[in-house]
């Protein structure tokens, strides 16, 4: 199929200042603008590859893809701005990448291939509507919804949950599935508005979820998101006005997900979807602001990595300990994590209340730890080493900044807990010398469980008091001894963890909890149990439960 797209043939060049800003974890408005321009070329290349691969693929009940491309070109000729905005929409990037993978056999779908390739017609229809072009075309219907990227979706009622719907515009009269875009079946996307920033709240696009097509799920509480966004934006502007302007120039959409536990937000982003952030309903505006910073850092690094190579996949690059994950991660994932959490650390550094100081102390320590791990990897390119050195250099003086004593102690407990749990779950002894090897396992609960309890204690002491009787009802996986531990009742916690182990319920959480409690009590067993929990567990199992759990940490027995 012949295409008329004209792609830039000149390579993208970052200005020296922009290059240095990104290496240091930042990036102002001009730098983000340069990344947007480079992502445009990346997007067009992927779309072109998709169209070439789909040239001979049946289009089902939809028009030929060439018709969709021609409509897009017509819209571009009338309003390049309108067409470019649709092509740059994050969900379009997910569509292009997912569909290209399907065409090449590296991804599967639960609908006919034409429902994916045919999304091109929805893209063209949106561009034409925004450009004011008269047209008529058909677009795919998924699970009863006909979606137009960046605009919204119309519920199409029929005997099947997939098919086609006609979209037309004549003299300003728009019809989707034969009806005007209004009424209860039309769900337009909500704009989250603040002074200096507008984001789309995308709850209907099939490609909004960043991984594979998802069913439309219109919100009935968009006003809550607007309120939280206003709070978040004021915090972002007050924290770092220049960084807020850059974020406003780069982020395009927020994909809402259901509310998670308090202090346990869920968020995601993708290198295929520059400008998008998936987020669970935030606890408050401050958490929303932190989430936007986190995901925008991922967006920036992904775009940077489309231009430059930071690591070599073939150089034995993992998996590694990632202080923000429960599972071992490859080098690329760890790089993404340190870049994101460098931004998170910088955000919380300026928040001086107890929870903010806890988050700052926690993430400055964990990010520095991960940077040290990365710096030893042979998989980094010279530029990757430079990025790691820049981030490390900026993070180093933050380690000495004063933090409230209580918040610092809580952060140190959370750091030790997470690192020891990772060892307990993912390391195992083997061979005659008992050396440790990576043996990944699935945790019974989140490694952050006690950290979440610490957040409750610092941010909402009264709420913490209420949950103490049955902590697991509020914080998934939490036990009464965990609550005792984080509030300083270490003798009671140590006894409870030890009892659990002796009676045969000694899971990794109990062994690490025992180590944390013993260390707080001044027992030298604590440090050893935290450093080598996997070996202590193996030794105890080898004794058929006859060994004293604490004695395993008081001598050379743990390390053999």
N, C-alpha and C positions, 0 to 999 in steps of 0.2 A: 504494500500500500504506500503510495507516494505521500509524503508529508511536506508541509510548507513551513514548518517551524524553523526559525532562524536562531541558532544558538550562538552565544558568544564564543569566538574562537580564541580570544586572548585569555591567558590565565589570569585568575584573580590574584591581586597583590594586596596584602595588608600593609597599611602605612606603619612605619617603625613604631610609632606611639601605640597604635592598636595592637600590634604584635606583642609589645612589652606588657601592655595592660592585661592581655589574655593570659600570658605566661604567669603573671602574678595573681591570677584569680579574679581579676576585675574586668573592666570594659565599660567605657562610657557610651553615650548615645551614638557618636560617630562610629565607634567600633562595632556596636550592634548593627548599625546600618550596613556596614561592610559585610558582616556575617549574613544579613538578610539577602544581600545581593549575591553572595556566593551560593547560598541555599537555593536561590531562584535557578541558577544554572544546574545545580545538582538535581533539583526537582524536574527540570525539563529533560535532562539526560535520562532519568528513570522513566518518565512518561514516554519519551521517544523509544526507549528499549522495550517498554510494554507494548506500544503500538506495533513495533516491528515484529515482536513475538506473536502478537494476536492477529497478524495479517490474514491468516488462513483459518482462524478459529470460528466456528459457527456462532452467530450472534442471537440465536433463538428468535423470540418474537420481537426483538428490538431492531431498529434501523442499523445499517452498516456503521462501523466505527468511523469510517471516513465522513459520514454525514455529521456525526458529532464534532469531529475536528473542524469541519467547514463552518459549523455554527459558532464554535469557539473563535475561529478566525474572524468571522463577521463581527462578533461582539468586540474583539480586540481592536478591529479597525475603527469602530465607533468610539469606544472608550477603553484604551489600553489599561488605564488605572483599574477599571472594574474587572476586566479579565485577569489581570495580574493578581489582584487581591484574591480571587477565587482559586487560581492556581497555587498561590502561596498558602492557602488555608491548610492548617495542620492535618486534618482528616484526609485531604487529597494526597498528602505524602504517604500516609499509611495505606490508603487504597492502592497507590501506584506500586509500593513495595510489596504488599501482600499479593496483589494480582500478578505481578511479575514473577513472584515465587511460585504461584500456582501454575502459571504458564510454563515455567521451567521445571516443574515437578518437585520442588523442594518444600512446598506447603500444600496443605489440603484444605478443602472447604466443605461445608455441609449443604451448599446450594449449587445449582448448575453454574458452570463457569461464566455463562453469559450474564449472570446477575452481578458478577464482579467486573468484567470488562465493560458492561453496559453502564456502569457508573459514570463513564465519560460523558454520556448524554445528560446526566444530572449536573455535572460540572458545567457543560456548555449552556444548559438551560439557565443556571444561576447567573452565569456571565452575561447572557443575553438579557435576562430580566433587569440586571443592574445597569446594563448599557442602554436600555430602552429600545431594544431591537424587537421587531415583530417576528414571530417564529411559531413553529408547531413541531413537537417531537414527542417521543415516548421515553420514559425512564423506568428503571427497575422498581418493583415493589417487593419489599422484604418483610415478612411477618406482619403483613397488613399495613405497612407504612411506605409511602413514597417520599423519600428524603431529598432535599435540595441543600447542598453543602453551604454552610454559613447563613442560611435563611431559616430553615425549619423543616417540618414534615407534615404531610397530610395523611390522615387515616383513610385507607381505601378498603371499603367493606366488600367482601366477596366470598365465594366458597373456598378459595385457596389463600394461603398466606403469602404466596409470591406470584408475581405476574408482571404486568406493565400498567402504567398510568400515563395518560396524555397530559402534557404541559404545553400551554399556548399563551401567547400574548399578542393581542391585536388592538392597536389604537389605545393602549393603556389598560385594556381589559384582560386580566390574567385569570387563567383557569388551570387548576391542578386536579386531574381526575374528574373533569367536568364541573368543578365548583370553584368559586372564588376563595382565595386564601384568607378565610375568616370563619367564624363559628367554632363550635366545640371540637370538630375534627381537624382543624388546622392548629398546629402547635408551632408558633414562631420561636426562634431562639431568644432568650433573655439577654439583654445587654447589662453587664455589671458596670456601672458608671461611677467615676469619681473625678475630682478635679485634676485632669492631666492624664487620665488612664481610662480606657474602655476595653473590657474583655467580654467575649461571648461565652455564655454558659451553655455548653453544648450537651444536650441530653437526648438527642435523637439521631444524629448521624451514625450510620452503620459502621463507620471506620473510626469513630471517636475513641475507641477503647485502647488503641495503640498496638494491639496484638492481632486480633482477628475480628471479623464482623460481629457486631453486637445488636441486640434487639433495642429498638427505641424505648425509652423509659422516661416519659415526660414528668417533670417535677410538679408537685403541687405546693412547694414551699420555696419558690425562687426568691421571695422577699427576704427570707432569712439569709440567703447568700448575698443579696445586695447589702444588707445591714453589716454583715461580717466583712464584706469587701471594703466598705467605707472605713470601717475601723482599721482594717489591715493597711489600707493605702495611707491613712494618716500616720500610722506607725512607721511605714516604710519611708515616707517623705521626711518625717521627723528624725529618723535614724540616719539616713544617708540620701539626701535629695538627688544627688547626681546618679547614684545607683538606681534610685526609683525611676528617674527619667529613662535610663537605659532599659530597665525592665519593661516600662510602658511601651517602649519602642520595639520590643522583641516578642513579648508574650501576646498571643492572639485569643486563646480560648482556654477555659477551664472546663474539664469534664467531671461532673459531679458523681460521686459515689456515695453509698449509704454511710451513715454515721458509724464510726468505729468506737471502741472503748475510749473513755476519757484518758487523755495523755498517751494515746496510742494511735495517732493519725496514720492514714495510709495514703501514699501518693506515688506517682510514677510519671515517667516521660520516655521519649523514644527519639533516637537519632533520625527516624523516618518522619518525625512530626515536629519540626522546628516551630516553636511558638505555642506548644500545648503543654498543659499540666493536668494530670488526673489527680483528683483530691477527694478524700472523704470529707463529710461535713465537719468543718473545724470546730473545736471547742470554743474558740473565741477569735477575735481579730488578730491577736498577737500570734497565735498558732498558725493562722492562715498566712500571715506575713512571712513567717519562717518557712512555711511550705512553698510559697511562691519563690522565695530566694533559693531554696534548695533545688527546685525543679528548673529554675532559670539557669542556675549554674550548670546543670546537666545539658540544657539546651545549648549553651555557649560552647561547652567543651565538645559536644557532638559535632557542631558546625565547624569548630576549629580542626577536629580530627578528619573532617571531610576534605580539608585543605592540606594537612600535614600529618606525617606518620610519627606517632609517639612511641610505638612499641612494635615488636615483631612477634607475630603469633607462633612462629616456629621455633622459638628460643626457650622452650620449657618454662612457660610463664605462669605456672600455678598448679593447683589452686592455693590460695593464701587465706590467712585469717583476715577478715574484714570486720572491724569493730562495731559496725552498724548492721551486720547481718548475722543470721544464725547458721548459714551454710558457707563452706569454703568458696572462694571466688577466684576467677582467672585474673590475670594482670590487668586486662582492659577494664573489667568491672571494678577492680580496686582503684584504678586511676580515676574512673568516673566518681567513685565514692569520695576520694580525698578532695577532689575539686568541689563537689557539692558541699561536703561538710566543712571545707575551708570557708565557704560563703556562710554557712549556718553558724560557724564559730564567730565570724565577724559580726553577724547580726546580733547574737546573744551577748557579745562583748559590750554592747551599748545598752543592754537592759539590766538595770541594777537591782531589781527586786530579787528575793531569794530564789525563785525558780529560774529566773534569767541567769543568775550567777552560777547556779548548779549546771545549767545547760552549757554555759561558757566553759566552766572548768572541765566538764565531761568531754566535750567535743574538742577542746584544744589538746587534751591528753590523747584521745583516741585517734584524732587526725594525725598528730605528730607520730604516733606509734605506727600507723599505716604508711606514712611517708618514709619512715625508716625501713620498713619491709620492702617497699617498692625500690628504694635507692640501692638495695642489694641485688636486684634482679638483673640478670644478663639480657632480659628481653627488651629493655629500654633502648630506644635510639638516642643519639646525642641530643636531639631536641627534647625527647622525653625526660632525659636526665636534667636538662636545663629547667624544664617546667617543675620537676620535683624539687630542684634546688631553690628555685624562686619561692615556691610555696613554703618550703621548710624555713627559708630565711625570714619570711614575713611572720611565720607562726612562732618562731623561736622566742622573741622578746615577750610574747603574750603569756608564755609559760610562767614568767616571774611576776605577772601582774597580780596584785592582791585580790583575794576573793573572800567573802564572808566565811568564817571558820566552819560554821555548820554546813553551808552549801558545799564547801570544799571537801569536808569529810564524807558527805553523801556522794559526791562525784567519785571520790577515790574508792568507795565501796562498790559503786556501780561499775567502775572500770575493772576492778579485781574480779567481780562476779562474772562479768561477760567473758573476760579472757579465760578464766578457769573453767567456765561451763563449756566453752569451745574446745578446750583441751579434753575435758572429760568425755564429751560426745564424739569428737572427731579424731582423737589420737588413741592408739592402742599399742601395747607392747607385743613384740614378736621376736623370734630368734633367741639363741642361747644367751645373748648379752642383754636382752630386754630393751633393745632400742625402740623408740617410738616411731610409728608410721601412721600415715593418714588413712583412717578408716571411717569415712563419713557415715553418720547415722542421722535419723530424723528425731529431733528433740520432742519431748513430751509436752513442752510448753515453750513460750517465747523466752529467749535469753534475757529479755528486758523486764521480766515480771517484777523482780525486786526493784528495778529502777523506776517502774511505774508506781510502785508503792512509795518510793522516796519522793516522787513528784507530788503525790497526794499529800504526803506529810508536810512538804515545804509550802505548797500552794494552797492547801485546804485542810488545815489541821482538824477542823471539826468534822469534815467529811471522812478524814482518815479514822477518827475515833469511832464513827458510825460503822465503818466497814470492818473494823478489827475483829468482831465476833465471827464473821464469815467472809473473809477477804476474797475467797474464790467466787462469791456471788457478784462481786464488783470488778475484780481484776482477774481475768481468766487465768487459771492455774495457780493462783496464790494460795498459800496455806497460813494458818495462824502463826507458825514459827517464823515465817518470812516477815510477818508484821512485827513480831517481837524483835527480830534482828534489826530491821531498819530503824526502829524507834529506840534502840539502845538497850533493850532487855536481853543482853547477850548471853547471860547465864541460862535463862529460860530457853532461849533459842538453841544454845549448844546442847542442852539436855534433850530437847525434842528431836533435833537432827540425829543425835547419837542413838536415841531410842528407835527411831525409824530404821536406821541402818541395822541395828542389832536384831530387830524383829524380822528382818528379811526384806524390807521395803527401801533399801538403800539405792535410790536412783541417783544420777549425777547431781541433781539439784540438792539432794540431801548431803552428799559428800562435800560439795562446794559450800553449802550453807554451814556445815560443820567447820570447814576451814576458815570461813569468814568470822564466825562466832569465836572460834578458838584464838584467832589472831587478835581480835578485839579484846579478848581476855588476857592477852599477853602470853599465851601458850605458844611455844615455838613450833608446835605441831601445825598451827594454822598456816604459816608461810609455806611449809612443805606440802601440805595438802592442796593448797591453791596452786603451787607450781607444778605438781605432778598428780592431779586427781585421778587420771586414767591408770597410773601405776598403782596408786593406793587401792583403787577398786579391784584391779586384777589380783593384787596380793591378798586382799581380803577374801575374794572369791576362792583363791587357791587354798586358803586356810579353812575352808568350809564354814566360815563365819565364826571361827574360834578366836581370831585375833581381835585385840582392842583397836577400834578405828582410830583413836587418837594416838595410841602408841605407834601406829604405822607412820605417823608424821614426826615422831620425836627422835628417830634415829636414822640410820642409813637404809632402813628396809624399803622405803618408798622408791629410792633410786636404784636399789639393788647394789 
